[in-house]
Amino acid sequence: MINCLKTIIHIILGATLIFLSSCTSDSDDSLIIVAENDYALFITDGAISLKSGSNYQYTAAFVSSSSEVTTPNVSWSLETLAGDESIASISSNGQLTANAVGAAIVTATYEVNDITYSASVPLDIYTPGILTFIPGAIIAHVSEPPLQIENVYYALTGEVLNASYSSSNSNIASVSASGLISFVEAGQCVITATATNIDGSPSQTIPVLVYDDIASVLPVARIEVTPKSSTLFPGETLQFEAKIYDGNNKVVSDKQVTWNVISRDEDIDGLDLEVGTINSNGLFNATIYGRAQVVASVDGVSGTADVFVVPEFVIITDPLIASIAPGKTKQFTASVHAMNKETITLNQTPEPSPPAIKWDMPSIGGAFDIGSVDENGLVSINENAQPGLVGILDASAEDKSRYYSGGSIITVSTPSPDCDCGTADENANSLEVSQTTINLNLIGNSTAQINAQILDTSGNSISATIAYCSDNLQVAKVDDNGLVVGVLAGQATITVCHGNLSKDISINVSL
C-alpha cells in the first residue's frame, strides 16, 4: 500500500523570517538614533510553494519598538538556489511570476537613515506530478525540533516509495537517511530528496532558511504557529495555536492574535469558495479540497502554517500520457477512487457507482487546438494537427468540491508513411512473430527485438525480405531488422509484413 497518498503534490511549511543588517555611517548621531529607535523589516508571507505559471504578490511591513507598523517602499530581489536562473522574476512592487520548477530566496530590502534592513523567505516552484516531497519550502528557528519529510506518491500500483536525502550544507540544516531534518545554525541551504525506486530517480529540491535570535527591543519579533502543516477532509476542524516571542526570545502572552486564511488552490475552476475558514480563536474549518495558508498576525508580524484539504474522491484517467497521430482516434477511460480518511491513501479499487464524467479538451485557440473529445472519452485528433503539439484532456464530475478532476497529456505524433510490404515469395505461406505485445520503459528496458519468419506450406522457414513499420514514430521506431526503440510514452503499432502476409504488434511505452 502507499504510505501517504494525496492528490496534490505539495504541502508547505511557513513562518516569517527576519534578517536585520545595518550599514551605518561614521556619524555618532546615526548610532544614537539606532539605539533609541529599534525597527525591523518583515516579509508577511512566509515560506510558500507556487505552481509554475502562477503569480503571487509579496508584502512587507516595517515595525518599530512601539509596535508602529508601516508599509515601506522596499526593493525586491530573488536568488535562485536550484534550477535555471529564469525560474522566477519579481517586480519592483513585489509581484512574483513563477516560470519554471526550482527553489529560490526572495529578499526585501529597505534603507532609511543610512541603515539597511532586509528580510528573506524561501520559495518553492513546482509542476503537479505523481510524486512530491513535503514540505516544499521551510523556515525554522534554530531551536525548533527536527522536521520529518514526507513523500506523496500519486499512483495506483501500491508501490511503497524509497527515497534518499542530502543537504547542501549540513552545518545549517542536516538530514538523516530517513528524511529527518535538524536545524543547526542560521543560514540557507537546499535539501534534495530523491526517489530511488522510480525509473529515472526523480528528485525535488527543498529550500531551507534557518534563523537565530535577533537582539532587539521589539515587543513582537516572531510568531510560531502549530501545527505547521496538516491534512484534513471537508467538514473537519483543526485548532491552531500561536506562540508569540519578543526581541529577546521571550514568550509574550498579553497580545491579541488576528487569524486569517489565504486559499492557495489553483485547480478548482468555477468555484467561488474558500478552502476553509478560521475563527477568532484559531479554529479552522475545512470547506472544500485544496490548499490554504493559515496566518496569525500581531502588530505587523505574521506566523504561518499550511493546510491541505484532501478531496473525498479522485478521478484517474487512463492512459495518463498518450501520443496520437493526426486524423486518428483513441479511447480514454476514467475511474473514481475514494480517499481513505483513516490512512489518507487512495483506494485502489474503483467506486462501483461513480458519478457521470464530463470530458473536455480546453481550447487554446487556432492551430494550437489539436482535437476534440466526445461525451464517452473518445479523442479525435485533427487531420491538420501539427506533430509535437500538446493538449490536455480533462475528466471531471459535476460536484467539483468533492471530486478531484483527473487529466491526461496528449501529444500529436508524427504520422508514418504507408508500409511497403513488397512482393511475396512464391513459396511463402504464413508469417510468424515472437510476440504480439511489447512493453518498453524509457529509463530501463527501452528496446526490444522482434523475431519474425516466413514459413512455407510444410512449416519450414524460408529466406524472404520482411518489412517492419511503426504507425507512431513519436512513440516507437523500428529498423529493417525488427529492433524496436521506445521514444516517448504512449502506444504504437508495429506492422510486420511480407507481401500480403502481415501481423500487428502492440507497443506500450511507459516512463
N, C-alpha and C positions, 0 to 999 in steps of 0.2 A: 504493500500500500504506500501511497505517497505520504510523507511525513506532514507536510503543511501545504495544502493546495488551495490557492486563492486565484481569482480571475484577473486581478490587476497585478501587474507586475511590480509596483513599487509602493512601500510604506516608508515614510521618512521620519527622522528624529530631529527636533529643532529646539533651539533656545537662543536668545540674543547674546551675541558675543561682543565684548567691548575691548578696544585697544586704545590707549591714550598715550600719545607721544608728544613731547614738547620740543620745539625748536626756538628757544628763547634768544633774544638779543643780548648784548652785553650790558644793557641798561638795568641798574638795580631796581628801577621803578617797575619794570616788567615783572621781575621776580616778586616784588611786593604784591602786585595785582594778582598774580597767580596764587599766592598764599592766602589772599583774602577772598578770592572768588574761585571756588573749585567747580569745574564743569566736566562733563563727559559727553561723548557722542555715541549714540546708539543707532544700530540698524534694527528696525522693529520687526523684521520679517523672519529672522532665524534661518535655520538650515532648511532648504526646500529642494524638492525634485520637480522638474518640469519636463513635459513631453516635448520632444523635438518638433519644432514648428510652431510652438506656442509663444505667447508674450506674457510678461509679468512686470508690474510696477513696484519697484522698491521704494521704501520711505525711510527717512532718518529723523531722529529727534535729538535736540541739544538740551541737556538737563543741567540745572545749577544745583548747588548745595542747598538752596532754599526751595527746591522742587519746582522751580520755574521751568516750564517746557516751551521751547520754541522750535519752529521748523526751519532749519538752516538751509542756505543755498550751498549745498555740498557739491564736490566734484566726485564723479563715479568712475571707477576703473574695474577692469576684470583681468585676472591672471589665470591662464589655463594650467591645470595640473595634469590632466590626462586627455588625450585626443588632439585633434588638429587645432591650431590657433584660432580658427574661424568657427569654433563650436557655438559661440555666442557673441553678441555685441550688446553694449549698454550705452544709452544716450546720456546727454548731459543732465537730463531730469530724472534719471533712474529707470527708464523704460528698457527692459531687457528683452532681447529676441533670442530664443533658443534655436540654433540652426542644426546642430548635429550632436550625436552621442558623445559624452565626455564629462569631465569634472573640472570645476573652476572655483576660484575665490573671488567674491565680489567685495570691493572696498569702497567706503565713503570717506572722503577727506574734507575737513573744514578748517580754515585758518582765520583766526581773529586775534588781534593784538599781538602779532608775531608768535603766536602759539598755534601749532598744528595738532588737531585732534583727528583720529581715524578710528574706524570700526570695520570689521570684516566678518563675512559669513560664507560658508561653503555652499556650492550649488552642484546638483547632480542633474544631468540631462539624459533622458532615456528614450528609447523607442519600444513600445509594447512588444512582447515576445512570449515564448513559452517558459522562459526562465528568468528569474531575478533573485537578487540577494537584498535583504532588508536589514537595517535601514539603508537608504540611498545616500544620505549625507548626515554628518554627525558634528554637533558642537557639544563639548563636555568640559566641565571644570575638572581640574586635576584630582579633586577629592572624590569625584563620583565613582561608584563601584563599577567593576567590569561589565561590559555590554556584550550580549551574545548576538552574533549574526545569524539570521535565519535564511533558509533558501525557500523559494516558492517555485516549484516545478510544475508547470501547467501542461499536464499530459494525462492520457487515459491508460497508459501502459502499466501502471502500478510500480514502475521502476523507482527505487529509492536513490536519490541523488547523492553522490560522493563529491566532496569539494576539498580544495587546498586553499590556504590563506597565506598572505605575505604582507609586510608593511614596508613602505619606502623609507621609514625612519623609526626604528623600534625605540629610540630614545624619547620620542614624543608619544607614540601610541604603538604598543606591541600587540600581536595577535597570536593566539595559540593554534595548534593543529586542528582544534575543533571549532575555531572561529570566535573565541572569546577575546574581546578587545580590552586591554588595560591602558588607562590613561596615565602617562608618566610625567611629562612636563609640558609647559606651554610651547606652542608651535603648530605647524601644519604638516600633514603628510597624507599619503594615499594608501588605503588598504585595498589589495587586489584579491578578489575571490574568484576561483577558477573551478569549473565543473570538470572533474577528471574522468567521469564515466559516460560523458556525452560526446558523440563524434565531433571533432573539431576543438574540443576543450574550450568552450566559450567562457569568457571572463567578464567581470564587471569591476570598475574602479569606484571606491567609496571615499570621497574627500572627508578629511577629519581635521577639525580645528580644536585644539586644547588650550584652555586659558587658565591663568592663575589669579590669585587675589590682586586687587588693584587698590593700593593705599589712597584713600580719599575720604572726604567728609560727606559724601553723598548719602542722603538718608535711604535711598534705594539704589543699589548698584546692579543687582541681578535677581532674577526670579526663576526658580526651578519648578516646572510643572510635572506632576506624576499622575498616572503612568505616562512615560514618554511616548509610547506608541501602543495601540490597542486595536483589536479586531472585534467587531460587533455585527449583529444581524439587524435588519429593520425592526423597529419596535423595542429593541433592547436599550437599557440605560447604563451609564457608567459615571461614577463620581470622580471628578478630578480635584486634585489638591494643589495649591500654590504655596511654596515656601519663599519668603522674601528675605534678601540679605542686604545689609548696608555696605558702605565702602570699606568697613573694617571686617567684613565677612561674618558679621553677627546677624542672627535671625531677628527680623523685625515683625512684631505681632500687632501693632496698632495701626496698620494701613488697610484700607478697603480695596479689594481686588475687583476689577471690572473684567467680566468674561465675555468672550466673543467667539464666533465660529466663522471661518472662511472656507467655503467649499472650493476644492481644487479639482473636482471631477470635470473631465472634458469629453466624456464619451457618451453621455445621455442626451440625445437630441430631442427637442420638443417638450422637455420637462422644465417647468418653472418652479422647481422645488429645491430646497436646501438638503444637503446630505444629512444634516442634523441640526438640532437647536441646543442651546445651553442656557440654564437659568442663572440667576444672580449668585447662587451658591456653588456653581461649578458642576451641576448635574447635567450630563449630556444625554440627549435622546436621539437615537438613530432613526432617520426618516426613510431614506432610500439608499440604494447601494451607491458607492463612490468614495472619494477621498476628501477629508476635511482637515483643517488645522485649527486646533483649539488654542486660543490666545488669552493669556492672563496679563492684564496691564495695571501698573501702578505708577503714577507720576511720570508718565512718558517712557517707562521701562517695561519691556514685554518679555514674557517667557512663553514658550510654545510646546505643544505636543501634537501628535498626529493620530488620526483615526481612520481606519479603513472599514467601511460598512460593506459586508460581504453580501452579494446577491443570493437570493434563495435558490435560483436556478441558473444554469449556464447552457447556452446553445452552442453546440460543436458542429462545425461543418466538415464535410468530407468530400474531396480531399482539401487540405488546408492550402496547398500550393499546386497549381496546375499550369501547364503550358499547352495552348490550343492554337492550331493553325487557322489562318483566315478562311472563312466560309465553313468551318467545322463547328460541331456542337459537342457538348459534354454535359452529362447529368451529374448534378451535385445533390447531396443529401444532408439532412440536419437531424441531430438527435439532441434531446433535452436531458440534462443531468442535474440532480438535486445536490445541494451542498449539505453535508452532514454537520449539524450545529454543534455536536459534541467534539468531533475531531477536526473540524474546519478542513475537510477534504471533500473532493468531488466523487460522488458515487459513480462507479464505472458502469453500472447497469442503467441504461436509459429509462426515463419515465415511461410507463406503459400508456398513459393518456396525455400526451403533450398538447399544448395549445397550437393553434394554427400558426404556421410560419409564413412570414412575409419576406419574399425575396426581392432584392433590389441591387442594381448596379448604378451607383451615383454618377450623374453626368458631370463630366469635366468640361465638355464643350468642343464642338467641331471635330477635327480629325483625331482628337485625343480620346474620344469615346470609342472603345474597342468593340462593344457589342451590347447585348441585352440578355435578360433572363425572364423566363415565364413564371407563372404562379407556382409551378411544380419544381423549380430549381434547375430547369434545362437552360444552359447558357449557350447562346449562339454568337459566334464571333463574326463581325462584319467582313464581307468579301474584300474590302479595301483597307482593312486594318493593317497598320504598319508593324512589321515584325520588331519585337523589342519593347513595344508599348506595354504598360502595366495597368491593370484595372483592379478594382476592389469589388468583391461580391459580399453583400450583407445579408444576414439571416436574423430576423428579429421577431419578437412576439408583440402583440398589441399592448400588453401591460409591461412597459419598459422599466417600471420601478421595481419589478420582481424578477424579470428575466434579463440576464446579461446577453447582449447580442453577440452572435458569432460572425465569422467572416473568413473569406479565402482570398488569396492573392492569385491573379490570373495574368500570365504573360502571353503575348501574341508570339507564337513560334514562327520560325522560317519554314515556308512550305517546301516540300521536297519535289523534285522532278518525277515524272512517271517512271516506274521501274521497267527497265529494258531486260526482259527475261530471255531474249534470244530465241533461236530455233531449237526445238527439242531433238535430241539424238534419236535415230530410228529405233534403237534398242531400249530407250527409256520407257519404263512402265510406271514407276512410282518414285516419290521423294520422301525421305525420312529425315527428321531433325531430332537432335538430342534432347530438347526441351521445348515446351510451349509457353513457358513463363520464366522471365529472368528478373530478379530483384537486385538492383545495384544501389550502392551507397557512395555518395560523393567523397566522403572522407576515408572510408575503409576500402571496401571492395568495389571499385568504380569501373571495372572492366569484366567482360565475360566472353568466352569463346563459344560460338555456335558451331556445332558439328553436324554437317548435313551430307547426305549421299544420295546418288541416283541409283535405283535398282532396276534390273531387267525383269522379265517375266518369271525367271527362275529364282528371283530374290537375291541375285548376285550384284555386287556393287560394280558400276562401270565408270569409266573416266568420262566426265562431262563437265562443262562450264556451268557453275551455279552463280546466280546473281543475288546480291543482298541489298535491300533498300530500306531506309527509315522514312516513316511518314512525318517525323517530327525531329528535324536536325537540331533544334534548340535544346531538346531533352536528351537525345541519344544519337550517336553516329555509329556507322558500321562500315568496315573496309571490305575490299574484294575477297578477303579470306574468311569473313564472318566474325571478326573481332569487334565486339560492341563496346563503346566507351560512353559512360554517362557524362552529360554536360551540365544540365540543370535539373532540379527536382521537378518531377512530373511524370507523365505517361507517354509512351510511344509504341508504335507497332513496327516490327521488323518483318518485311516480306522476304521470304526465301523462295526463289523460283528458278525453274529451268523449262523454257518453252511454255507449255500450258499446264505444267505441274507447279504448284505453289503451296506454301504453308505460312501462316502468320504466327509470330511470336510476340507476346505482350511483354513490354519492358516497363518496369516500375523503378523510377529513380527517386531516392529519398536523400535528405540532408544527413 
